[in-house]
Amino acid sequence: MEKAQHASHPNYLAIGAALIVLTFLEVLAVQIPQVPTLPALLLFGGIKALLIAMYFMHLKFDNRLFSLLFAIGIALGIAMVAILVTLMTAGVPPVKH
């Protein structure tokens, strides 16, 4: 009889550390004027959402179809927010400090 393969437990501390680093990068991206804020925040937020879904929602250990469907949903959500923000701010003059 064959032994069942069990998924090893992920290193939750390393994942938590990665989430903290990504949060620090988000704060840093807002503070540096040369960094395009919206794309940076969308990128870091998307990566954080995928990390949380893959490890804390255990999608990494489920069927790959579930991970693919979730990633497509995240990508479409990010694209929708980016398009809406672009449309809502088109033609708005920049704020002078």
C-alpha positions in Angstrom: 0.0 0.0 0.0 1.3 3.4 -1.0 1.7 6.1 1.7 -0.4 9.3 1.1 1.6 12.4 0.2 1.0 15.2 2.7 1.8 18.8 1.9 4.4 20.2 4.2 3.4 23.2 6.3 4.4 26.5 4.9 6.7 28.8 6.8 4.2 31.3 8.1 6.8 33.5 9.7 8.6 33.9 6.3 5.3 34.7 4.6 4.4 37.2 7.4 7.9 38.8 7.0 7.3 39.1 3.2 4.0 40.8 3.9 5.6 43.2 6.3 8.3 44.0 3.7 5.7 44.6 1.0 3.8 46.9 3.3 7.0 48.8 4.0 7.6 49.1 0.2 4.0 50.4 -0.2 4.6 53.1 2.4 8.0 53.9 0.8 6.4 54.1 -2.7 4.0 56.8 -1.5 6.8 58.8 0.1 9.1 58.9 -2.9 7.9 61.4 -5.5 9.7 59.8 -8.5 7.8 56.5 -8.0 4.4 56.2 -9.9 2.2 55.6 -6.8 -0.8 53.9 -8.3 1.0 51.2 -10.3 3.4 50.5 -7.3 0.5 50.2 -4.9 -1.5 48.0 -7.2 1.5 45.7 -7.8 2.4 45.4 -4.1 -1.2 45.0 -3.1 -1.8 42.3 -5.7 1.3 40.4 -4.6 0.1 40.6 -0.9 -3.4 39.4 -1.9 -1.9 36.4 -3.8 0.4 35.5 -0.9 -2.5 35.6 1.5 -4.7 33.6 -0.7 -2.1 31.0 -1.7 -0.9 30.3 1.9 -3.5 31.4 4.4 -6.4 30.2 2.3 -4.5 27.1 1.3 -5.0 27.6 -2.4 -1.4 26.5 -3.0 -2.2 23.0 -1.8 -5.5 22.7 -3.6 -6.2 21.9 -7.3 -4.3 24.3 -9.6 -7.5 25.3 -11.2 -8.7 27.1 -8.1 -5.4 29.0 -7.9 -5.7 30.0 -11.6 -9.3 31.2 -11.2 -8.4 33.2 -8.1 -5.4 34.8 -9.8 -7.6 35.7 -12.8 -10.1 37.3 -10.5 -7.4 39.3 -8.7 -5.9 40.5 -12.1 -9.3 41.6 -13.4 -10.1 43.4 -10.1 -6.8 45.3 -10.2 -7.3 46.2 -13.9 -10.8 47.4 -13.1 -9.7 49.6 -10.3 -6.8 51.0 -12.4 -9.1 51.8 -15.3 -11.7 53.4 -13.0 -9.2 55.5 -11.2 -7.7 56.6 -14.5 -11.2 57.5 -15.9 -12.2 59.3 -12.7 -9.1 61.4 -12.6 -8.8 62.2 -16.3 -9.0 66.0 -16.9 -8.5 66.8 -13.2 -5.8 69.4 -12.8 -2.9 68.5 -10.6 -2.9 69.8 -7.0 -0.3 72.5 -6.4 1.5 72.3 -3.1 
